[in-house]
Amino acid sequence: MKEKILLIQTAFLGDLILTTPLFRAVKKKFPDSSLTVIVNKGTESVLEANPWIDEILPLDKKSVKSSLLRFWRFASDLRKRNFTVCLSPHFSFRSSLLAWSSGAPIRIGYRTAGFSFLLTEKKSRPILGPHEVDKLLSLLYSEEESKAIDRRPELYWKEESVSGIRNVLKSWKLEKGGYILMTPSSVWETKRMPAEKFREVGIALSEKTGMPVVLAGGKGDLDLCEEVGKGFALNLAGKTSLPEMSYLTAGAALLVTNDSSPIHFASAFDIPTLAVFGATVPDFGYTPLATRSFISEIEGLYCRPCGIHGGKVCPEKHFRCMLEQDPNRIVREALRLISR
Ligand code: SF4
């Protein structure tokens, strides 16, 4: 029988990118299946042209959180589609509720998810240790089977979606492999290395490599990127769509970033990645999967990690995990990554 598979992943952008190996694995396990993916509205374009997905359903989380009626409308539309299997890697009780509402007789998710009693197969999910991609693959595959599966995320774009960024790069004479990409922001404040340190790193890398630096981020990161790059870098914060971010990352010689979603864009294109970790730790499983990478972190700091995502302010008030980051060391390691 042709399986009709529903996958619910309404987490952050980075989590969605890290779910792309699972999309591929689903189609490998069920070659004739159809795959429908529910994503957080606003992130769907990062999956455009993905060859493994048959249908994307964006879910406006704010809207369904504020109206039970809208939630049930969305849920009852799902039921009409006759899904046979539902994979629910997201933890929220709403995801479990959607999985159950879909009517799929097989509903696979994590034991620790909210309302997990609505799932028919519950997998364990260690907080520390395995990479997030492996945790996601564990929904379908045993640890042994997962070893044979390609863990690299994959991102695509439609040509018409990247004509803008193509023109920008052309007008700045930036060629593939000829610029350094820096993304100094993060959704969480304690995951951000201070702007002056990013600036120091950017200026040094630009001088030592002769390569221009491009800054990227969301609309809200415009001022931060201006502070980091004033006078030496091209600031594209708020000017790239998600497919354009894929295109921009794919052309970089190096990414310098915090522990945030650009790591996973870079992993998709095997771009050397220098990632600065503050309040979070690599053991949470969100590390770069690029062949060449380095994580800058203050090892042995008693208060790390202080939250699964990092928080808005340092609970210990000293913010040593970021204030003690050494720009000279970051530059040294970054140069090592691109000179290999
Ligand atoms: S408590 Fe420690 S790990 Fe958390 S933000 Fe402060 S310095 Fe960083």
Boltz pocket constraint, residues with backbone or C-beta under 6 A from the ligand:
constraints:
  - pocket:
      binder: B
      contacts: [[A, 190], [A, 278], [A, 279], [A, 280], [A, 303], [A, 304], [A, 305], [A, 306], [A, 307], [A, 313], [A, 314], [A, 315], [A, 316], [A, 317], [A, 318], [A, 319], [A, 320], [A, 321], [A, 322]]
      max_distance: 6.0
